Amino acid sequence: GTTPTLNFILPFAVNTIEAGYISLVQNRETVIEKSISECELEEKTIRLKLSQTDTLQLDDHTATEIQLRIRLTDGTALASKIFTVSTERILRDGVI
């Protein structure tokens, strides 16, 4: 029920990205997947703001793994390292 922003800082300009997505996984199951078209791209940064509805899908008793995968205009496919974050609980459930 929160609206976190995920930021990925790249070693190259985002205008070389043709396609991609960000996956949030719990227990080896994809819970949230967002296309690169749903992100804000600026210089070398990919920024994704999750909605309350998005984060309410996550189990607060389970760590969340996050990974960015992209394909560049030259066909090169890349993946970020897998980031593991704890998923915090909220006291009052639902969208506010």
C-alpha positions in Angstrom: 0.0 0.0 0.0 2.9 2.4 -0.6 4.3 4.1 -3.7 8.0 3.4 -3.9 10.2 4.5 -6.8 12.8 2.1 -8.2 15.8 3.8 -9.8 18.3 2.0 -12.0 21.4 4.0 -12.9 23.0 2.7 -16.1 26.6 3.1 -17.4 25.2 4.3 -20.8 22.4 6.5 -22.2 18.9 5.3 -22.0 18.2 6.3 -25.6 20.0 3.1 -26.7 17.3 1.0 -25.1 14.8 -0.6 -27.5 12.8 -2.8 -25.1 12.8 -4.1 -21.6 11.0 -4.8 -18.4 11.4 -4.8 -14.6 10.3 -7.9 -12.7 9.4 -8.1 -9.0 9.5 -11.8 -7.8 8.6 -13.5 -4.6 9.1 -17.2 -4.0 10.4 -17.6 -7.6 7.0 -16.3 -8.9 6.6 -13.0 -10.8 4.2 -10.8 -8.8 4.7 -7.5 -10.7 6.2 -7.0 -14.2 6.4 -3.5 -15.8 7.4 -2.7 -19.3 10.1 -0.1 -19.9 7.4 2.0 -21.6 5.9 2.4 -18.1 9.1 3.9 -16.8 10.6 7.4 -16.9 13.8 7.4 -18.9 16.3 10.3 -18.4 19.9 10.4 -19.5 21.3 7.3 -17.7 18.4 6.6 -15.3 15.4 4.4 -15.5 12.8 5.3 -12.9 9.7 3.2 -12.1 7.1 4.4 -9.6 4.9 1.6 -8.2 1.3 2.3 -7.2 -0.4 1.3 -4.0 -2.3 -1.3 -6.0 1.0 -2.7 -7.2 2.6 -3.0 -3.8 -0.5 -4.5 -2.2 0.1 -7.6 -4.4 3.4 -8.3 -2.5 3.5 -10.7 0.5 4.9 -8.8 3.5 6.4 -12.0 4.9 8.6 -12.6 1.9 11.7 -10.9 0.5 11.2 -9.4 -3.0 13.7 -9.8 -5.8 13.9 -7.1 -8.4 15.6 -7.3 -11.8 15.8 -5.1 -14.9 16.2 -6.7 -18.3 16.7 -4.7 -21.5 17.5 -5.1 -25.2 19.5 -2.3 -26.8 19.0 -1.0 -30.4 22.0 -3.1 -31.5 20.3 -6.3 -30.3 22.4 -6.7 -27.1 20.4 -8.2 -24.2 21.4 -7.2 -20.7 20.2 -8.0 -17.2 20.9 -6.2 -13.9 22.0 -8.1 -10.9 19.1 -9.3 -8.8 18.4 -7.0 -5.9 16.8 -8.5 -2.9 14.8 -6.2 -0.6 12.7 -6.9 2.5 9.0 -6.3 2.1 7.7 -4.3 5.0 4.2 -4.7 6.3 1.7 -2.0 6.8 -0.7 -1.8 9.7 -3.8 -0.8 7.8 -4.3 -2.7 4.5 -5.8 -1.2 1.3 -5.4 1.9 -0.9 -5.7 5.3 0.8 
